[in-house]
Amino acid sequence: MKITQLALLALLGWALPAQAEVYKCRQPDGRTEISNSPCSGGSSTIKAIPDDNVPEASRRQAERDADRLESYADKLEAERKKDEAAQRKLLKEQQAAANAGPSAASVESCLRTLDRMALDSSRRAELEDGCRATGSVQPVYVPVPSYYGGSGYIRPYPPYPPRPVPRPLPEQGTPAKPVDLYKVPGNQRGR
């Protein structure tokens, strides 16, 4: 009885891989179809691939790996959500602090800093308003024109002095011979 069952089990195990094949079929209208049954209806078989048998131990190991990766992804997702919640909370606290305005100590410190500065009255009033609004002395940006000049930015040159206006030569009866620009002084032949 035991040998019969083993033989039946062996025949069944041997027959299963023969049934599991994948067929790639070209249909009459040109489409390609992949199925587990042989091509039919006027289509031709392009390729028949036997199905691979995966050992049970490998399958279980793959399932354990997939479960482990899924739990790791869930852990990373939970950490990301926790970090985002902390960032949102910090941002709300910062916005609430900004809406509440500066503390009295920071305004007082800012005003003491302004007292040490030599400022005209209009500028002082402007900076005092800034102290009361933000609690710190805000720097003033004064643009200085600069132009790109090769390896870095340089200041523009001051304007050139006006050029002297050339005076006309006194008129003479015969026009002078034009100067030969190719003649080298001391060389009689020229170029």
Secondary structure, 3 states (H helix, E strand, C coil): CHHHHHHHHHHHHHHHHHHCEEEEEECCCCCEEEECCCCCCCCEEEEEEECCCCCHHHHHHHHHHHHHHHHHHHHHHHHHHHHHHHHHHHHHHHHHHHHHCCCHHHHHHHHHHHHCCCCCHHHHHHHHHHHHHHCCCCCCCCCCCCEECCCCEECCCCCCCCCCCCCCCCCCCCCCCCCCCCCCCCCCCCC
